Amino acid sequence: MTAILEARQLSATYGTNLVLDGIQIAINQGEVVGLMGRNGMGKTTLIRALLGQLPARAGIVLLDGKDANGLPPFRRALAGIATVPEGRGIFASLSVRENLRLAARPGGVWTEERVLTLFPRLAERIGHRGNHLSGGEQQMLAIGRALMTNPRLLILDEATEGLAPLIRDEIWRTIRLVRDEGVAILVVDKTVSAVLSLADKAVVLVKGSVVFDGPPAALLADEAAMHRHLGVDR
């Protein structure tokens, strides 16, 4: 099976600092990959490199099996890669409806009506500007906007960070629904239990290198690795 998005021996730097070192990761059609690790281990940097926002120093990013190293971010987006960035990145001065319609790509299953059905709170605030929404509502809008592109792969960086428990539950429910629609997902989140219950595969980064890539059950069974790499005790 050809992966939607793949990195082979990918390395990247910020200035002279090596932040990704020989990364190997692949996200296949319909697969949920949990990207995990403590703060500062390179998760967001890896996402930026996969999206073309950070150039590769060495190695290669493949999109549908083809070299994407020279492909700008907007071309990767047009190929069906959508992202919900850390910090949400909504347009604060635009209304909920304007944020959604700005991203709309016709002909797919994710329409404005369906997104508003998925997130009734957004329907209630359809005319409100982005900066008048709560943090949870902004995250719903960021996810809804990404879905409006009708992606094949949805990347979520810190999917539920800073959200109230009820809102977090709603976001996880939404991610499961998107998965059930056959959309591939790469998800970063500090809620280890939620990520591992959702993922088909777990990838753990330590100092910019992959130290685990495999089934969540295998990671859960390794108590030492869970503690050492994720700070989780069972």
Residue pairs with C-beta under 8 A, 6 or more apart in sequence:
1 28
1 29
2 64
2 65
3 26
3 27
3 28
3 62
3 64
3 65
4 27
4 28
4 29
4 63
4 64
4 80
4 81
4 152
4 153
4 184
5 26
5 27
5 50
5 61
5 62
5 63
5 81
5 153
5 186
6 25
6 26
6 27
6 61
6 62
6 65
7 23
7 24
7 25
7 26
7 46
7 49
7 50
7 59
7 60
7 61
7 62
8 24
8 59
8 60
8 62
9 22
9 23
9 24
9 58
9 59
9 60
10 20
10 22
10 23
10 24
10 25
10 46
10 49
10 56
10 58
10 59
10 60
10 61
11 18
11 20
11 21
11 22
11 23
11 56
11 57
11 58
11 59
12 18
12 19
12 20
12 45
12 49
12 54
12 55
12 56
12 57
13 19
13 57
14 45
18 57
18 208
19 42
19 45
19 208
20 42
20 45
20 46
20 49
20 208
21 207
21 208
21 209
22 59
22 209
23 46
23 49
23 59
23 205
23 208
23 209
23 210
24 210
24 213
25 33
25 35
25 46
25 203
25 210
25 213
27 33
27 153
27 184
27 186
28 184
29 152
29 182
29 184
30 179
30 182
30 183
30 184
31 184
31 185
31 200
31 201
32 179
32 184
32 185
32 187
32 198
32 199
32 200
32 201
33 184
33 185
33 186
33 187
33 199
33 200
33 201
33 202
33 203
34 187
34 188
34 189
34 195
34 196
34 198
34 199
34 201
34 202
34 203
34 216
35 43
35 46
35 47
35 186
35 187
35 188
35 203
35 205
36 43
36 188
36 192
36 195
36 202
36 203
36 204
36 205
36 229
36 230
37 43
37 204
37 205
37 206
37 229
37 230
38 206
38 229
38 230
38 231
41 205
41 206
41 207
41 208
42 205
42 207
42 208
42 209
43 157
43 188
43 205
44 86
44 157
44 188
45 54
45 208
46 205
47 83
47 155
47 157
47 186
47 188
48 54
49 55
49 56
49 61
50 61
50 155
50 186
51 73
51 76
51 81
51 83
51 155
52 61
52 68
52 71
52 72
52 73
52 75
52 76
53 73
55 69
56 69
60 67
60 68
60 69
61 67
61 68
61 69
62 68
63 71
63 76
63 79
63 81
64 79
68 76
77 83
77 149
79 152
80 149
80 150
80 151
80 152
80 153
81 151
81 152
81 153
81 155
82 146
82 147
82 149
82 151
82 153
82 154
82 155
83 146
83 154
83 155
83 156
83 157
84 139
84 142
84 143
84 146
84 154
84 155
84 156
84 157
84 159
85 142
85 157
86 157
86 158
86 161
86 188
88 138
88 139
88 141
88 142
89 142
90 99
90 130
90 133
90 138
90 141
90 142
90 145
91 98
91 99
91 102
91 130
92 129
92 130
92 131
93 129
93 130
93 131
94 102
94 129
94 130
95 126
95 127
95 128
95 129
95 130
96 122
96 125
96 126
96 127
96 128
96 130
96 133
96 141
97 112
97 126
97 127
99 130
99 141
99 145
100 112
100 115
100 122
100 141
100 144
100 145
100 148
101 112
101 148
102 145
103 145
103 146
103 148
103 149
104 111
104 112
104 148
104 149
105 148
105 149
105 150
107 150
108 150
109 150
109 181
110 147
110 148
110 149
110 150
111 148
112 148
115 122
115 144
115 147
115 148
116 122
116 123
116 126
116 144
117 123
118 144
118 147
118 174
118 177
119 140
119 141
119 143
119 144
119 174
121 136
121 137
121 140
122 137
122 140
122 141
122 144
125 132
125 133
125 137
130 138
130 141
133 141
135 162
135 163
135 167
136 163
136 164
136 167
136 170
136 171
139 159
139 160
139 163
139 167
139 171
140 170
140 171
140 174
143 156
143 171
143 174
146 154
147 154
147 178
151 183
152 183
152 184
153 183
153 184
153 185
153 186
154 178
154 183
154 184
154 185
154 186
155 185
155 186
155 187
156 175
156 185
156 186
156 187
156 188
156 189
157 188
158 188
158 189
158 190
159 171
159 172
159 175
159 187
159 188
159 189
160 167
160 168
160 171
160 172
160 189
160 191
160 194
161 189
161 190
163 171
168 191
168 194
172 194
172 198
175 185
175 187
175 198
176 198
178 185
179 185
179 198
187 195
187 198
187 199
189 195
192 226
192 230
192 232
195 202
196 202
196 216
196 219
196 220
197 216
199 216
200 215
200 216
201 213
201 214
201 215
201 216
202 212
202 213
202 214
202 215
202 216
202 219
203 210
203 212
203 213
204 210
204 211
204 212
204 213
204 219
204 225
204 229
204 230
205 211
206 229
211 225
211 229
212 219
212 222
212 225
212 229
219 225
219 226
220 226
220 234
223 233
223 234
226 232
226 233
226 234
227 233
